[in-house]
Amino acid sequence: MLSKKLEDYLNSQQIQFTVIDHMATATAQRTAAAAHIPGNEMAKTVMVKIDDKMMMAVLPSHNRIDLGKLKELTGARMISLANEGEFRTYFPDCETGAMPPFGNLYGMDVYCEEQLSRDRQIAFNAGSHKELIQMPFKSFENLVHPRITHFSA
């Protein structure tokens, strides 16, 4: 089910977006294939703990996060991937692991891989493992105000 919080926010901001239904998959790359979206436009949200603060890292589905690079960029003392038990409660309106990359709605910073900014469109989980939202990258950037930088390979 589409995140009500996200849907209400996008509608209140009068943002054009498309909801894409797809079969549930195990990875972001498989989701991109199931939804017939180029892998470079399909964003995955990775939850990261930076000095005990939860944050979102948003990167293309086929990339891997470089925690060392992200640690350097943020000036953190400690950085680690968050486990589901650590972030599940932040997203009561989302299925675990299907949270949209809108940290502004959940009180957290967002780092976005600069590769995503090269594409006109971005697609991402919409709170469910069976629905994506696709929208112009510029709209995403204007709503979320992520820090766009390079931290993946």
N, C-alpha and C positions, 0 to 999 in steps of 0.2 A: 504494500500500500504506500502510495506517495506520501512523503512527510507533509503533514498538514501545516506545520510551521513554515517550511520552505515554500510550499504552494501559496500560502497566504502572503508571505513576504514578496514573492515574485509578482503576484497579482497587485499588491499594494503599490509596488514600484512601476507598474505597467510595463513589465518586461515581456517581450515575446520569447516563448520557449516551446519546445515540442516534447511531449512525453512519448517515450518509445518502450513498448512492452516487449519482453524477451523471455526466453526460458532461463531458469536459474542455472548458474554456472559456478565453477569453483574458483576461477581466477578472472581478473580484469581483462586479460587478453582474450579469454574465451567469451566473456561477455561482449566485447567489441565485435568478435566474429559472429556471435548469435544475433546481435542487433544490426549487423551489416554496417559498422562504423569503422573507419580507419583507426588502427591501433594508436597512431600518434595523436588522434583527437580524443581518445578515450582516456579520461583521467582517473587515477585511483587515489584514494585518500589513505595515507599512512599516518597512524597516530604515534607521536613521539613524545617522550618525556625529556624536557630540557631543564636541568636543575630542579627537578620535581614539579615542573609546570607542564601541563598537557598542551600540546600544539598539534596542528595539522601540517603535513607535508603532502603536497599535491603534485603528482608526476604522471607522465605518460604510462599507459598500461604495460608497455614492454620494458620500461626502465627499472633499475634497482636504485634504491636510495643509498647515498654515500654518507654514512653517519659522521665520518671524520670531517668531510667537507662542511656538512651542516653544523657540526660543533664549532668549526673554525669561523664560519659565517656569523653564528649567533654569539660567539664569545663565551659559550657555556663551559662550565667546569665538568659537568656530567651530561651525557646524552644516551638514551636507549630507546629501543622500540617499546611501545606500551603494549601490554597484553590486554585481551578483551575484558578481563575483570577490572582493569584499571580505568577503562574508558567507557564501558557500557552504560553507566549511570548518567553520563553527560548527554546521552542521546535517547531519552525515553520514547521519542516518537519514531525511532528508526530500528530496523532489524540490525542486530549486531553485525558489524562489518560492512554495512551498506549506507553509512552516513555520508551525506552530501558535503562537499568541500566549502561549506559556508561557516567558517569558524566564528564570524561576526554574530551569527545567530545562537552560538553556544558558548560565547565568552572566551574564545581562544584565538591566538595568532595563527596566521596561515602563511606558509612559505610555498610558493608555486615555482615549479621547474620552468625555467625560461623557454624551453622547447615548446611548451604548450602555447605560449604567447605568439608563436609564429603562425599558428593556424587561425583561420577565421572562426571556426566552431570549436566548442568544447562539449563533451558529453561526460556524464558522471552519474553514479548511483543517486537515486532520489529518495533514499530512506528504505528501499526495499531491494531484494535480490532479483526482482522481476521487472523493475521499471528504471529507466534512465531519463534524465533530462538532457536535452541538447539545446544549446543557446549560443549566441555569438560570444567569443572570448572577451571582447570589449565590455559586454554587459556584465559578465562574471567579474571582470577586473574592477569595473566601476562600483559594483555592489559590495564586493568582499574586501577590496584594497589589500590584496596579498603582497607580500614581499616577493618580487619576481627575481630569481637568481638561479645559478646553476649548482645543483647538489646531487645529481644522479648520473648514472651511466647506463 
